[in-house]
Amino acid sequence: MTHLPFADRAEAGRLLAAELATRSTAQPGVVLALPRGGVPVAFAIARQLHLPLDVIVVRKLGVPWQPELAMGAIAGQTRILNYALIEQLGISGKEVDSIVAAEQAEMRRREERYRAGEAAPDLHNRTAILIDDGLATGSTMLAAVRHVRTLHPARVIVAVPVGSKDACNLLRGEADELICLAAPEMFGAVGQWYRHFEQVSDEEVETLLAESRRLPSGSAS
């Protein structure tokens, strides 16, 4: 198992890049980060492997009166709902639709802001490498994988520094390949596996994406 905790997201990205470099299936590929936390990890990977970097914006669908509790997630036109939880909590279809609409609007806003007018990458017959800073439940990554599948990539690789065993098992059944450097028995939260785990801002995401576009790695096709 990889030595934990990671110093920060950049170190985690460099370690993931080293693992990905041993796998020829990563070429030709596009690195796709889940913002915000996945972007510093993915930036290190894209730079080290000389691959283009972009984002897959995924939004958690929070319970109306407890937004931190996820009842699902959306990415693109893909919607994943935890129907058992929704029924258990008595959340109406109208409430679900309202939250979905609000999160779709936020998703579009972030995509426009992060891409700065650039078109989304063409994933047809390319390897899509989906990156986040960790997997707790795996629900947002699941939405990302299913959305990316609709764009007809050759392969979908999920690569994360750390994840819970349940989340890894979930994603292993959805992706063509799962790379998880560490899956601790007692997982808790993603942040506890990093010494430095500051919140990533929109401005930092924009800066890293812009820098990636300027580098030779960001111009790979």
C-alpha positions as CSV (number, residue, x, y, z in Angstrom):
1,M,0.0,0.0,0.0
2,T,1.2,3.5,-0.7
3,H,2.6,5.3,2.3
4,L,-0.1,7.6,3.8
5,P,-0.9,10.4,4.2
6,F,0.0,12.1,1.0
7,A,1.8,15.5,1.4
8,D,-0.8,17.2,-0.8
9,R,-2.7,16.7,-4.1
10,A,0.3,17.5,-6.2
11,E,2.3,14.7,-4.6
12,A,-0.6,12.3,-5.0
13,G,-0.8,13.3,-8.7
14,R,2.9,12.6,-9.3
15,L,2.5,9.1,-7.7
16,L,-0.5,8.4,-9.8
17,A,1.3,9.5,-12.9
18,A,4.1,7.1,-12.2
19,E,1.6,4.2,-11.9
20,L,-0.2,5.3,-15.1
21,A,3.1,5.5,-17.0
22,T,3.5,1.7,-16.6
23,R,0.2,1.1,-18.4
24,S,0.2,1.5,-22.1
25,T,-3.6,1.8,-22.1
26,A,-3.2,5.4,-20.9
27,Q,-2.1,6.4,-24.5
28,P,-3.5,8.2,-26.4
29,G,-5.5,9.7,-23.6
30,V,-7.2,12.7,-22.1
31,V,-6.9,13.5,-18.4
32,L,-10.3,14.5,-17.1
33,A,-10.5,16.0,-13.6
34,L,-13.5,16.2,-11.3
35,P,-13.4,19.8,-10.0
36,R,-12.5,21.2,-7.8
37,G,-10.3,18.8,-5.7
38,G,-9.4,16.6,-8.6
39,V,-7.8,19.4,-10.7
40,P,-4.4,19.7,-8.8
41,V,-4.1,15.9,-8.9
42,A,-4.9,15.8,-12.6
43,F,-2.6,18.7,-13.5
44,A,0.4,16.9,-12.1
45,I,-0.6,13.8,-14.1
46,A,-1.2,15.6,-17.3
47,R,2.1,17.5,-17.1
48,Q,4.1,14.4,-16.2
49,L,2.6,12.2,-18.9
50,H,2.3,14.9,-21.6
51,L,-1.4,14.6,-21.9
52,P,-4.1,17.2,-22.4
53,L,-6.2,18.2,-19.4
54,D,-9.8,19.0,-19.1
55,V,-12.7,18.7,-16.6
56,I,-15.8,16.7,-16.1
57,V,-18.1,18.8,-13.9
58,V,-20.1,16.6,-11.6
59,R,-22.7,18.0,-9.1
60,K,-23.8,16.2,-6.0
61,L,-27.6,16.3,-5.4
62,G,-28.0,17.1,-1.8
63,V,-31.0,16.3,0.4
64,P,-33.1,19.5,0.6
65,W,-32.7,20.1,4.4
66,Q,-29.2,18.5,4.6
67,P,-27.3,19.4,1.4
68,E,-24.1,17.6,2.5
69,L,-26.0,14.3,2.4
70,A,-26.1,13.1,-1.2
71,M,-29.2,11.6,-2.7
72,G,-27.5,11.4,-6.1
73,A,-25.3,13.1,-8.6
74,I,-25.4,14.5,-12.2
75,A,-22.9,14.8,-15.0
76,G,-23.9,16.0,-18.4
77,Q,-27.2,14.4,-19.1
78,T,-26.5,11.5,-16.8
79,R,-28.5,11.5,-13.6
80,I,-27.9,9.0,-10.7
81,L,-30.4,8.9,-7.9
82,N,-30.5,6.9,-4.6
83,Y,-34.2,6.0,-4.8
84,A,-34.1,4.0,-1.5
85,L,-32.8,7.1,0.4
86,I,-35.3,9.4,-1.4
87,E,-38.2,7.2,-0.4
88,Q,-36.9,6.7,3.1
89,L,-36.7,10.4,3.7
90,G,-40.0,11.2,1.9
91,I,-38.5,13.6,-0.6
92,S,-41.0,14.4,-3.3
93,G,-40.4,14.2,-7.1
94,K,-41.0,18.0,-7.3
95,E,-38.2,18.6,-4.7
96,V,-35.8,16.3,-6.6
97,D,-36.6,18.0,-9.9
98,S,-36.0,21.4,-8.3
99,I,-32.6,20.4,-7.0
100,V,-31.6,18.8,-10.3
101,A,-32.5,22.0,-12.2
102,A,-30.4,24.1,-9.8
103,E,-27.4,21.9,-9.9
104,Q,-27.6,21.6,-13.8
105,A,-27.5,25.4,-13.9
106,E,-24.4,25.4,-11.6
107,M,-22.8,22.7,-13.7
108,R,-23.2,24.7,-16.9
109,R,-21.8,27.8,-15.2
110,R,-18.7,26.0,-14.0
111,E,-18.1,24.4,-17.4
112,E,-18.3,27.7,-19.1
113,R,-16.0,29.3,-16.6
114,Y,-13.4,26.6,-16.4
115,R,-13.2,26.1,-20.2
116,A,-12.9,29.8,-21.0
117,G,-14.6,29.4,-24.3
118,E,-12.8,26.2,-25.3
119,A,-14.8,23.3,-26.7
120,A,-15.1,20.1,-24.7
121,P,-12.5,17.5,-25.8
122,D,-13.5,14.9,-28.4
123,L,-13.2,11.6,-26.5
124,H,-14.2,9.3,-29.4
125,N,-11.8,6.3,-29.6
126,R,-9.5,7.9,-27.0
127,T,-8.7,6.8,-23.4
128,A,-10.5,8.9,-20.9
129,I,-8.6,9.0,-17.6
130,L,-10.9,10.3,-14.8
131,I,-9.2,11.8,-11.8
132,D,-10.3,12.9,-8.4
133,D,-8.5,13.4,-5.1
134,G,-10.2,10.4,-3.5
135,L,-13.3,8.3,-3.5
136,A,-15.6,8.3,-0.4
137,T,-18.9,6.9,-1.6
138,G,-18.0,6.9,-5.3
139,S,-21.3,8.4,-6.4
140,T,-19.9,11.5,-8.2
141,M,-17.3,9.5,-10.0
142,L,-20.0,7.0,-11.0
143,A,-22.0,9.8,-12.6
144,A,-18.8,11.0,-14.4
145,V,-18.0,7.5,-15.7
146,R,-21.5,6.9,-17.1
147,H,-21.5,10.4,-18.7
148,V,-18.2,9.8,-20.3
149,R,-19.4,6.5,-21.7
150,T,-22.0,8.4,-23.8
151,L,-19.1,10.2,-25.5
152,H,-17.7,6.9,-26.9
153,P,-14.2,6.7,-25.6
154,A,-12.0,3.7,-26.4
155,R,-11.5,3.1,-22.7
156,V,-12.4,4.6,-19.4
157,I,-9.8,4.6,-16.6
158,V,-10.6,5.8,-13.1
159,A,-7.4,6.8,-11.2
160,V,-7.4,8.1,-7.6
161,P,-4.8,8.4,-4.9
162,V,-7.1,6.9,-2.2
163,G,-10.6,5.4,-1.9
164,S,-12.8,3.4,0.4
165,K,-13.1,-0.3,-0.4
166,D,-16.8,0.1,-1.2
167,A,-16.3,2.9,-3.6
168,C,-13.4,1.1,-5.3
169,N,-15.6,-2.0,-5.7
170,L,-18.4,0.1,-7.2
171,L,-16.1,1.8,-9.7
172,R,-14.3,-1.4,-10.6
173,G,-17.5,-2.7,-12.0
174,E,-18.1,0.5,-14.1
175,A,-14.7,1.5,-15.5
176,D,-12.5,-0.5,-17.8
177,E,-9.7,-0.1,-15.3
178,L,-9.5,1.3,-11.7
179,I,-6.2,2.5,-10.3
180,C,-6.4,3.3,-6.6
181,L,-3.0,3.7,-4.8
182,A,-4.5,3.1,-1.3
183,A,-7.8,1.7,0.0
184,P,-7.6,1.9,3.8
185,E,-9.8,-0.5,5.8
186,M,-11.2,2.4,8.0
187,F,-11.7,5.1,5.4
188,G,-13.5,8.1,7.0
189,A,-13.1,11.2,4.8
190,V,-10.8,11.8,1.9
191,G,-9.1,14.8,3.6
192,Q,-7.7,12.7,6.4
193,W,-5.3,11.0,4.0
194,Y,-3.5,14.2,3.1
195,R,-1.3,16.3,5.4
196,H,-2.4,19.4,3.4
197,F,-5.9,19.4,2.1
198,E,-7.0,23.0,1.6
199,Q,-10.2,23.8,-0.3
200,V,-9.5,24.4,-4.0
201,S,-11.0,27.6,-5.4
202,D,-12.5,28.3,-8.8
203,E,-9.5,30.6,-9.4
204,E,-7.0,27.8,-8.8
205,V,-8.9,25.5,-11.2
206,E,-8.9,28.2,-13.9
207,T,-5.2,28.9,-13.3
208,L,-4.2,25.2,-13.6
209,L,-6.3,24.6,-16.7
210,A,-4.9,27.8,-18.4
211,E,-1.3,26.7,-17.5
212,S,-2.0,23.2,-18.9
213,R,-3.2,24.7,-22.2
214,R,0.1,26.7,-22.5
215,L,2.3,23.7,-21.8
216,P,3.3,21.1,-24.5
217,S,1.4,18.5,-22.5
218,G,-1.8,20.6,-22.8
219,S,-1.5,20.7,-26.6
220,A,-1.3,17.0,-27.2
221,S,-4.1,15.5,-29.2
